[in-house]
Amino acid sequence: MSKAVKHPNKSDASPEKSLESKMGPSPETGASAGETAKYIAEFTAELSYLAQRADLGLLSYLLDMARLEAIRTVKAQHEKG
């Protein structure tokens, strides 16, 4: 099985602060939109892999689409800031 994806939190201060300075924090979580999208991209990649291994083709495809949208969002946020 693949490795677990670590959720960004306050203990990872330096990467979070650099992203927040570029993209601004989310009021609800303190995480920036870009950081949240990056986490979603990583997590959906893991879930898609699991779905594919379990022969869940449509679910794997949908998770890949969510991953690609998250990556697009990260790039768009990066270009803004």
C-alpha positions as CSV (number, residue, x, y, z in Angstrom):
1,M,0.0,0.0,0.0
2,S,1.1,3.6,-0.5
3,K,2.3,5.9,2.1
4,A,-0.1,8.1,4.0
5,V,-0.3,11.8,3.1
6,K,0.3,14.1,6.0
7,H,-2.3,16.9,6.5
8,P,-0.7,20.3,6.8
9,N,-1.0,21.8,10.2
10,K,0.4,24.4,12.5
11,S,3.5,22.3,13.3
12,D,4.7,22.8,9.8
13,A,5.1,26.5,10.3
14,S,7.7,27.5,7.6
15,P,6.0,26.0,4.5
16,E,2.6,27.2,5.6
17,K,3.8,30.7,6.3
18,S,5.5,31.0,2.9
19,L,2.4,29.9,1.1
20,E,0.1,32.1,3.3
21,S,2.3,35.1,2.4
22,K,1.8,34.5,-1.3
23,M,-1.8,33.4,-1.3
24,G,-3.4,34.6,1.9
25,P,-4.8,32.4,4.7
26,S,-8.2,30.8,4.7
27,P,-10.4,32.3,7.5
28,E,-11.8,28.9,8.6
29,T,-8.6,26.8,8.9
30,G,-5.7,29.3,8.7
31,A,-4.4,27.4,5.6
32,S,-4.2,29.2,2.3
33,A,-6.3,28.2,-0.7
34,G,-3.1,27.1,-2.5
35,E,-2.0,25.0,0.4
36,T,-5.5,23.4,0.7
37,A,-5.6,22.7,-3.0
38,K,-2.1,21.1,-2.8
39,Y,-3.2,18.9,0.0
40,I,-6.3,17.9,-1.9
41,A,-4.1,17.0,-5.0
42,E,-1.9,14.8,-2.9
43,F,-4.7,13.1,-1.0
44,T,-6.8,12.4,-4.1
45,A,-3.8,10.9,-5.8
46,E,-3.6,8.4,-2.9
47,L,-7.3,7.7,-3.0
48,S,-7.3,7.3,-6.8
49,Y,-4.4,4.8,-6.5
50,L,-6.4,2.8,-3.9
51,A,-9.6,2.9,-6.1
52,Q,-7.6,1.7,-9.1
53,R,-6.1,-1.2,-7.2
54,A,-9.6,-2.2,-6.1
55,D,-10.9,-2.2,-9.7
56,L,-13.1,0.9,-9.1
57,G,-12.4,2.5,-12.5
58,L,-15.0,5.3,-12.4
59,L,-14.1,6.3,-8.9
60,S,-10.4,6.4,-9.8
61,Y,-11.2,8.5,-12.8
62,L,-13.3,11.0,-10.8
63,L,-10.6,11.3,-8.1
64,D,-8.0,11.9,-10.9
65,M,-10.2,14.7,-12.2
66,A,-10.4,16.3,-8.7
67,R,-6.6,16.0,-8.5
68,L,-6.1,17.7,-11.8
69,E,-8.5,20.5,-10.8
70,A,-6.6,21.0,-7.5
71,I,-3.3,21.2,-9.4
72,R,-4.8,23.7,-11.8
73,T,-5.9,25.8,-8.8
74,V,-2.5,25.6,-7.2
75,K,-0.9,26.9,-10.4
76,A,-3.5,29.7,-10.8
77,Q,-3.0,30.8,-7.2
78,H,0.8,30.8,-7.7
79,E,0.5,32.9,-10.8
80,K,-1.6,35.5,-8.9
81,G,0.8,35.9,-6.1
